[in-house]
Amino acid sequence: QVQLVESGGGLAQAGGSLRLSCQASGSIFSANVMGWYRQAPGKERELVATITTFGGTIYATSARGRFTISRDNAKNTVYLQMNSLKPEDAAVYSCQLETAPNDYWGQGTQVTVSS
């Protein structure tokens, strides 16, 4: 069983920063993809960024240049550094671990951005 625990959400002012963390525990295959997704009220869940075990990254257009995803493989932890936050970044951010053939999700952490 794999569990993902997120932390670091909260309230930030527009233009500010937040850092999200997600630690995975359990039986985790060494080669995997970890990522962050978000869902705002009334909207579908969307990709924010992903990172492979080997450091390959993918960013949503909205995140590129402002957000940085990174990971510590020894700790099975993925981070999302969010800078220059905008009100439209407000959402529940969820961590995902993809290790074929399964994928696992965290419970989500709320990010609120005040204008």
C-alpha positions, 0 to 999 in steps of 0.5 A: 500500500502506498500513501502520499502525504502533502503539506505546505498549502495555505494562504499567500498574497498575489505575487507571493510564494508557497512551497508544497511537499508530498512524501510517499511511503510504502512499497514504491517501485524505484522508477516512477513519476511524481507530480502535482495536479490542481482543481479549482471550484467548478473546474476540472483537475489539471496538470501542474507539473510532473517529474520522473525519477531521473529528473525529467520534468513537464510543466503546464503552460500556466506554471512554466517560469513561475513554478519549479518541481523537484524531488528527493528520491532518497526521501520519496518526496516531491516538492513544488515551489510556487512563486509569483502566485496569482489569484487564479492559482488558487485550488486544491493541489494534489500529489500523484505517484505514477508507478505502472500499472498503478497510480496513487493520490494524496488527499490534497492541500488547499492553496488560497491566493489573495489579490 
